[in-house]
Amino acid sequence: MVAVPLAVALVIGAHSHFLSFGTDNVFRLPPGEFRLSYQISAVLLVSLEALGCWIGYQMLPNATGKS
C-alpha cells in the first residue's frame, strides 16, 4: 500500500522537474541565487521517492518470496 502513492508521486515529480516544459524544470531555470539548491533538492526528492517505492515493494509479502 505504501508503494502506490510513492510511485505516483515519483512519476509526477520526475515529469514535472525533468521532462515538462514548465517553470519547474531544473534544466530550464534562469540563472539565479537559488538555482543550484533547487536542482539539488529536485534530484534528492526523486531519489528519495524512488527509494520509498523500492522499500514499499520490498514490504509486500509476495515480492520477496516470504509468506
C-alpha positions in Angstrom: 0.0 0.0 0.0 2.9 2.4 0.6 4.5 1.9 -2.8 1.5 3.0 -4.8 1.3 6.7 -3.6 5.0 7.0 -3.7 5.1 5.6 -7.2 2.5 8.2 -8.3 4.5 11.0 -6.6 7.7 9.7 -8.3 6.1 9.8 -11.8 4.5 13.2 -11.3 7.6 14.7 -9.7 10.0 13.3 -12.2 7.9 14.6 -15.1 7.4 18.0 -13.5 11.1 18.5 -12.6 12.9 16.9 -15.5 10.6 16.3 -18.5 8.0 19.1 -18.7 8.5 22.4 -20.4 7.1 24.3 -17.4 8.8 26.6 -14.9 9.6 23.7 -12.5 12.0 22.1 -15.0 15.5 22.0 -13.5 17.2 22.3 -16.9 15.2 25.5 -17.9 15.7 27.5 -14.7 17.0 31.0 -15.2 20.3 31.9 -13.6 19.9 33.0 -10.0 20.7 32.6 -6.4 18.6 29.5 -5.7 19.1 27.6 -9.0 21.7 25.1 -7.6 19.8 24.4 -4.4 16.6 23.9 -6.4 18.3 21.4 -8.7 19.8 19.5 -5.8 16.5 19.3 -4.0 14.7 18.1 -7.1 17.3 15.3 -7.6 17.1 14.4 -3.9 13.3 14.3 -3.9 13.2 12.0 -6.9 15.9 9.8 -5.3 14.0 9.5 -2.0 10.7 8.8 -3.8 12.4 6.0 -5.7 13.9 4.6 -2.5 10.5 4.7 -0.9 9.0 2.8 -3.8 11.7 0.2 -3.5 11.2 -0.1 0.3 7.4 -0.3 -0.2 7.8 -3.0 -2.8 10.1 -5.0 -0.5 7.5 -4.8 2.2 5.0 -6.7 0.1 4.7 -10.3 1.3 4.8 -11.9 -2.2 7.6 -9.7 -3.5 10.4 -11.3 -1.5 9.1 -14.8 -1.7 8.4 -14.9 2.1 5.0 -15.8 3.5 
